[in-house]
Amino acid sequence: MKDPYRSASSRDPRRLIREKGIYGLKNHELLSLILGKSRKEDVSELSQRIIEHHRCLAVLDNADLEEIMDVFGLSETNAIKILAVFELGRRFYSRDKWVFIRSPGEAYEYLKNMSFLKKEHLRGLYLDARNRVIRDEIIAIGTLTSSLIHPREVFRPAVEVGAVGIILAHNHPSGDPSPSKEDIEATQNLVKASKIMNIDLLDHIIVGLGSYSSLKEKGIVK
């Protein structure tokens, strides 16, 4: 009878690590190590399906918790493991690489992966006096309205890290980056709050599919 806890030895990533080192493993074999053992199905085959479905790791990196759980029937625990590993990799990769943003185009280049997100995400980039990103934070997730975007949540991280400027960004899952009436109203409210806080709201970037809108360029952020 097949042992549900083990794959064939030729596909056993633990054995491959001992024989060849971690660099000898394929992407799906690395993923199977993260997921661990399962009584229900061959974890190696599940990992291969996940990698093949997303085609490339960059797309999997942008998948959200619900998508990973729904598409592959993973438990919340395993889906969170996948998200955590990608986030650790992203933070390690960028740990010694300061990002400087001096224009809407540079902001979009930094933020354009948000176009893959299935839900609206409000994100804050907190800059020092050299226009260097010193904090990058997801502020809210879901349909964004002026009533949901509270200035306190936007400006608190700036106070914590001593930022002098903020670039806000959110994505439109429709792919159209045109600002809505709610986007404009929420931004105008935040501009007023920025004057009180003495922290510049430098721009609000709306990320679409392959394009963006800058509310600074449109004269809404002044």
Buried (B, 14 or more C-beta within 10 A) or exposed (E): EEEEEBBEEEBBBBEBBEEEEEEEBBBBBBBBBEBEEBEEEBBBEBBBBBBEEBEEBEEBBBBBEEBBBEBBEBEEEBBBBBBEBBEEEEEEEEEEEEBEBEEBEBBBEBBBBBBBBEEBBBBBBBBBEEBEBBBBBEBBBEEBEBEBBBBEBBBEBBEEEEBBBBBBBBBBBEEEBEBEEBBBBBBBBBBEBBEEBEBBBBBBBBBBBEBBBBBBBEEBBE
